[in-house]
């Protein structure tokens, strides 16, 4: 299936074409350069906004059918971490809740038994890149395809289930990402709200960010990797998660995995 080019990308192609053509006109080059510069600024801003949808599809909430069932998704990033992930799994098990773990494939390779344990407990493992590189959004098409495709293969080999969702490192991306995801059949998934628990040491503030306006269809983000620690040395997520699950239950919301709520890319069923 041909990649459906987003309107902003189509407009960018047009801007570059007009700019190139205008260079043939006397005195037009300052306008051409200015138009291209503004266009690149807009593309950069869109890539730096994790919840942007102008560079391609970006799942910020669960489909309407899932929201109608009062479902939400709790997503946990940057693991697996042998010190933290088992405790997270214990909290989820104690509350009878299933979550989605966006795993860094390199960490999954280092902890294959723990990664399989996540799936065996009924949770979903999805693709959070191979290495979680800081310059991910600056990579070219081949680099993106290798980084995501290698992670896809490795996670599928370890868990026996191929991911169908992808979350960009730090949520940052470029216009080159969506064609790669389209070819691999992966949804880009961001979030409705996040707690910033990789830098915030106060569990109360993290919890407030996650629960303010909490509603059916929300996708929430916590971390079991790169976790900040509270004043007592405990990972913030382990303070927050039990309280978050209590708030979810109080509002009669049902946490589900993305695999249970989101159809595969290109399949409109359940949307």
C-alpha positions as CSV (number, residue, x, y, z in Angstrom):
1,X,0.0,0.0,0.0
2,X,1.4,3.4,-1.0
3,X,2.3,5.7,1.9
4,X,-0.4,8.4,2.4
5,X,1.7,11.6,2.4
6,X,0.4,14.0,5.1
7,X,-0.7,17.5,3.9
8,X,2.2,19.3,5.6
9,X,4.7,17.1,3.7
10,X,2.9,17.7,0.4
11,X,3.0,21.4,1.1
12,X,6.7,21.1,1.9
13,X,7.4,19.4,-1.4
14,X,5.5,22.2,-3.2
15,X,7.5,24.9,-1.3
16,X,10.8,23.4,-2.3
17,X,9.7,23.0,-5.9
18,X,8.5,26.6,-6.1
19,X,11.6,27.8,-4.4
20,X,13.8,26.0,-6.9
21,X,11.8,27.4,-9.8
22,X,11.9,31.0,-8.5
23,X,15.7,31.0,-8.5
24,X,15.4,31.5,-12.2
25,X,13.7,34.9,-11.6
26,X,16.0,37.9,-11.0
27,X,16.0,38.9,-7.3
28,X,13.7,36.1,-6.2
29,X,16.3,34.1,-4.2
30,X,15.9,35.9,-0.9
31,X,12.2,35.0,-0.9
32,X,12.9,31.4,-1.9
33,X,15.5,31.0,0.8
34,X,13.1,32.5,3.4
35,X,10.2,30.3,2.3
36,X,12.4,27.2,2.6
37,X,13.7,28.3,6.0
38,X,10.2,28.9,7.4
39,X,9.1,25.5,6.0
40,X,12.0,23.7,7.7
41,X,11.2,25.6,11.0
42,X,7.7,24.3,10.8
43,X,8.8,20.7,10.2
44,X,11.3,20.9,13.1
45,X,8.7,22.3,15.4
46,X,6.3,19.5,14.5
47,X,9.0,16.9,15.2
48,X,9.8,18.4,18.6
49,X,6.1,18.3,19.6
50,X,5.6,14.6,20.6
51,X,1.8,14.9,20.4
52,X,1.8,16.4,16.9
53,X,-0.2,14.7,14.2
54,X,0.9,16.8,11.2
55,X,3.9,14.5,10.3
56,X,1.7,11.4,10.1
57,X,-0.8,9.4,12.2
58,X,0.0,9.6,15.9
59,X,-2.2,7.8,18.4
60,X,-2.8,10.1,21.4
61,X,-5.9,8.3,22.7
62,X,-7.5,4.9,22.4
63,X,-10.1,4.4,19.6
64,X,-13.6,5.6,20.3
65,X,-14.9,2.0,20.7
66,X,-12.4,1.5,23.6
67,X,-13.3,4.8,25.2
68,X,-16.9,3.8,25.0
69,X,-16.0,0.7,27.1
70,X,-14.4,3.0,29.7
71,X,-11.0,1.7,28.8
72,X,-7.6,3.4,29.3
73,X,-4.1,2.3,28.6
74,X,-1.2,2.5,31.0
75,X,2.1,2.4,29.1
76,X,5.5,1.9,30.7
77,X,8.7,3.0,28.8
78,X,12.4,2.4,28.7
79,X,12.7,-1.1,30.3
80,X,13.0,-3.8,31.0
81,X,15.0,-3.0,34.1
82,X,16.0,-5.9,36.3
83,X,15.7,-3.8,39.4
84,X,12.4,-2.0,38.7
85,X,10.4,-4.0,36.2
86,X,9.7,-7.0,38.5
87,X,8.3,-4.6,41.2
88,X,6.1,-2.9,38.6
89,X,4.9,-6.4,37.5
90,X,4.1,-7.1,41.1
91,X,2.0,-4.0,41.5
92,X,0.1,-4.7,38.3
93,X,-0.6,-8.3,39.4
94,X,-1.8,-7.2,42.8
95,X,-4.4,-5.0,41.2
96,X,-5.3,-7.4,38.4
97,X,-4.2,-4.8,35.7
98,X,-2.6,-5.3,32.4
99,X,-0.3,-2.7,30.8
100,X,1.8,-2.0,27.7
101,X,5.6,-2.0,28.0
102,X,7.4,0.0,25.3
103,X,10.7,-1.9,25.6
104,X,14.2,-0.8,24.3
105,X,15.2,-3.9,22.3
106,X,18.8,-3.7,23.5
107,X,17.6,-4.0,27.1
108,X,15.3,-6.8,26.2
109,X,18.2,-8.7,24.7
110,X,20.1,-8.2,27.9
111,X,17.1,-9.4,30.0
112,X,15.2,-11.9,27.8
113,X,13.7,-13.9,30.6
114,X,12.3,-10.7,32.2
115,X,10.9,-9.6,28.8
116,X,9.2,-13.0,28.4
117,X,7.8,-12.7,31.9
118,X,6.1,-9.4,30.9
119,X,4.2,-11.2,28.1
120,X,3.6,-14.3,30.2
121,X,1.8,-12.1,32.8
122,X,-0.6,-10.9,30.1
123,X,1.0,-7.6,29.3
124,X,1.9,-6.3,25.9
125,X,5.5,-5.6,24.7
126,X,5.8,-2.9,22.0
127,X,8.7,-1.3,20.1
128,X,10.7,1.6,21.6
129,X,13.6,1.4,19.2
130,X,16.7,-0.8,19.4
131,X,19.1,1.6,21.3
132,X,17.0,4.6,22.3
133,X,19.5,6.9,20.7
134,X,19.4,10.6,21.6
135,X,19.8,11.6,18.0
136,X,17.0,9.3,16.8
137,X,15.0,12.2,15.3
138,X,18.1,13.2,13.2
139,X,18.6,9.8,11.6
140,X,18.0,9.2,7.9
141,X,15.6,6.7,6.3
142,X,18.1,3.8,6.4
143,X,19.1,4.5,9.9
144,X,15.5,4.7,11.1
145,X,14.6,1.5,9.2
146,X,17.5,-0.3,10.8
147,X,16.9,1.0,14.3
148,X,13.2,0.2,14.3
149,X,13.4,-3.0,12.1
150,X,16.2,-4.5,14.2
151,X,14.1,-3.8,17.4
152,X,11.1,-5.3,15.7
153,X,12.9,-8.6,14.9
154,X,14.5,-8.9,18.3
155,X,11.4,-8.3,20.3
156,X,9.4,-10.7,18.2
157,X,12.1,-13.4,18.6
158,X,12.2,-12.9,22.4
159,X,8.5,-12.7,23.1
160,X,7.0,-14.7,20.2
161,X,4.8,-11.7,19.3
162,X,5.6,-9.1,16.8
163,X,5.0,-5.5,18.0
164,X,2.6,-3.4,16.0
165,X,3.1,-0.1,17.9
166,X,6.1,2.1,18.1
167,X,7.0,5.0,20.4
168,X,9.8,7.3,19.4
169,X,12.6,8.0,22.0
170,X,11.5,11.0,24.0
171,X,8.6,11.3,21.5
172,X,10.9,13.2,19.1
173,X,10.8,12.5,15.3
174,X,11.3,13.8,11.8
175,X,9.2,13.8,8.6
176,X,11.2,10.7,7.6
177,X,9.7,8.5,10.4
178,X,6.1,7.8,9.2
179,X,7.1,6.2,5.8
180,X,9.3,3.7,7.7
181,X,6.5,2.9,10.2
182,X,4.0,2.6,7.3
183,X,6.2,0.1,5.6
184,X,6.7,-1.9,8.8
185,X,3.0,-1.8,9.7
186,X,3.5,0.1,13.0
187,X,1.3,2.7,14.7
188,X,3.1,5.7,16.2
189,X,1.8,5.9,19.7
190,X,2.3,8.9,22.0
191,X,0.2,9.7,25.0
192,X,-2.7,11.7,26.4
193,X,-0.7,12.7,29.4
194,X,2.6,11.8,31.1
195,X,3.9,12.2,34.6
196,X,7.5,13.3,33.7
197,X,8.7,10.6,36.2
198,X,12.2,10.5,34.6
199,X,13.0,13.9,36.1
200,X,10.3,14.7,38.8
201,X,11.2,13.4,42.2
202,X,7.9,14.2,43.9
203,X,5.4,11.3,43.4
204,X,2.5,13.6,44.3
205,X,3.3,15.9,41.3
206,X,3.7,13.0,39.0
207,X,0.3,11.5,40.1
208,X,-1.4,14.8,39.7
209,X,-0.2,15.2,36.1
210,X,-1.5,11.7,35.3
211,X,-4.9,12.0,37.0
212,X,-5.8,15.6,36.2
213,X,-8.8,15.2,33.8
214,X,-8.4,11.5,33.7
215,X,-11.0,10.0,31.4
216,X,-11.9,7.0,29.3
217,X,-9.7,6.6,26.2
218,X,-6.6,8.1,27.9
219,X,-3.1,6.7,27.2
220,X,-0.9,7.3,30.3
221,X,2.9,7.2,30.4
222,X,5.2,6.1,33.2
223,X,8.7,4.6,33.2
224,X,10.4,1.5,34.5
225,X,13.7,2.5,32.8
226,X,15.6,5.8,33.3
227,X,13.4,6.2,36.4
228,X,13.9,9.1,38.7
229,X,14.0,8.3,42.4
230,X,12.1,10.0,45.2
231,X,13.6,11.3,48.4
232,X,13.6,7.8,50.0
233,X,15.5,6.3,47.1
234,X,12.6,4.4,45.7
235,X,11.7,4.8,42.0
236,X,9.0,7.4,41.6
237,X,6.9,5.1,39.4
238,X,6.6,2.6,42.2
239,X,5.2,5.2,44.5
240,X,2.8,6.5,41.8
241,X,1.5,3.3,40.2
242,X,-0.6,1.9,43.2
243,X,-2.2,5.3,43.7
244,X,-2.8,5.7,40.0
245,X,-4.5,2.3,39.8
246,X,-6.7,3.2,42.8
247,X,-7.8,6.4,41.1
248,X,-8.5,4.5,37.9
249,X,-10.7,2.0,39.8
250,X,-12.5,4.8,41.6
251,X,-13.5,6.3,38.3
252,X,-14.7,2.8,37.0
253,X,-12.1,2.8,34.3
254,X,-10.6,-0.4,32.9
255,X,-6.9,-0.5,32.0
256,X,-6.2,-2.6,28.9
257,X,-3.2,-3.2,26.7
258,X,-2.8,-1.4,23.4
259,X,-3.0,-4.9,21.8
260,X,-6.5,-5.3,23.2
261,X,-7.8,-1.9,22.2
262,X,-6.1,-0.8,19.0
263,X,-6.5,-2.5,15.6
264,X,-3.4,-3.1,13.5
265,X,-2.4,-0.3,11.2
266,X,-4.5,-0.3,8.1
267,X,-7.3,-2.2,9.9
268,X,-10.2,0.1,10.8
269,X,-12.0,-2.5,12.9
270,X,-12.8,-1.2,16.4
271,X,-11.9,2.4,15.5
